[in-house]
Amino acid sequence: TPFVPLMLHHVLSALAFVIVAFQIPQATWYACLLQCSEATVPFTNAAWLLEQRPGYAGSAAYAVVRWMQLCAWLVVREALFVLFAWVVAHNWAGMTAAMRALALGCGLPLVAFNTGALVAAILPGFPWWANQEARAKRD
């Protein structure tokens, strides 16, 4: 992963979190929700690490990590955003213009991104224990 875009993403995310906390404190839960989606990162990193080691892409450890990644993804990047949408819809009338802009600006693009990434990056090779080609290379 290129270092500069990754650092830029994290610096801008931290800056946005601080701005929201000080400028729109009643919307801090939006930022907290976005932070919850980062719970998938350790599993993504572990899967990548195992993919770098020859023969491990078809191992039981790899299958377990990928299943954990999928479960975490479905909970914190899909289901949590359904809850987010429900809360926003039920509180829309009482939200300030800034809160509405934040909800639409963060929520809609991230739902599309998370669902697209699920299909493009998380599900390929599913079910991972059936990856006989990688297992045969390792053995």
N, C-alpha and C positions, 0 to 999 in steps of 0.2 A: 504494500500500500504506500503510495507516495506520502512523504512526511508533511510537506507544506499544506496540501489540501486537508489532511487530517487535523493538523494543528489549527488551521484556519477555522474549520468546522467547530472545534472545541472552544476556541477563544471566542468566536461569535456566539456560540450557545451560552457560554458563561456570561458574556456581556448582556445578552438578551434576558437571561434569568435575572440578573441584577436590575436591569431597567424595569422589568415587570414588577419585581419585588418593591422597588421604590416609587414607581409611577402609577402602577395599577395593582396595589396590594391585594385587592379582592379577587384578582385573577391569578394569583400565585399558584393556585392549584393546577392551572394549565401547564405551567412550567414544570411542576412536580410530576404531572402525568407524562410529559415528554421525557423526563429523566427516568421514569420507570421503564420506558422502552429500551433503555441501555442495558437492562438485565440480560438481554440476548447476547451481548458482546462477548462475555467469557466463553460461551459455548461456540460462537462463531470463530473465535480465536483458537480454541482447542481443536475444532474440526480442521481449520487451516493448518495448524501445526502437525496434526496427524497426516494430513494429505501430503505434507512435505517429506515425510519419512517413507522410504520405499516399502511397499507392501502393507502399510497400515491402513490404506483407504478401504480395504475390505475386512478389516479386523473387527472383533467384537467390541473393542474399546471405541472404535470409530462409530459403529452402529449406535452404541449407547450415547455417545456425545451428540450425534446427529438427532437422535430421538429427543434428547433433552433440549437441544436447540429448537426443534420443531415445537415441542410443548411450551417452552418459554415464549417463542414467537407468537403462537396462537393466543396465549394468555395476555402478554404485555404489549403486543403490537397489533393484535386484531380485536380481541374481546374488550380490552380496556378502551379502545377507541369507539366501540359501540356504546359503552357506558358514557364516554365523553360526549358523544353525539346526543344521547338521551338527556344528559344533564343540561347541555346547551339548549336543546329544544324546549325543555321544561322551564328554563330560566330566561329565555330569550327576552321576554317583555321587560324584565328587571335589569337587563344588562346595559352597561354604558356602550357608547359607540366604539370606544377603544376595545372593550371586552369582546364585542361582536366581531370587530376586525381581526382581533387576535384568534378568536375561535375559528373563524372562517379561513384565515391565512395560515394557521397551523394545522387545524383539523383536516380540512379537505385534502390538501396536498399530501399530508402524511398518511392518510387512509389509502390514497392511490399508490404512494411510494411503498408502504408496507405490504400491500396486497401484491403489487408487482414484484417486489423483492422476494416475497414468499414463493411465487411461481418461478421466478428466474434463478434465485440463488439458494433457496432452502429445500425445495422439493426435488430438484434433479437427483436421480439415483435412488429415489424412494422405491421400495423399502431398502434401506442400506445394508441389511444383513444378507440380502439376495445378490450382492455384488460379487458374483463368483469369479469374474474376470480378474478383479483386483486380488481376490483371495488366491487364485491360481498363480498369479505373478509372485506373491509373497512366499507361497509354499514351493 
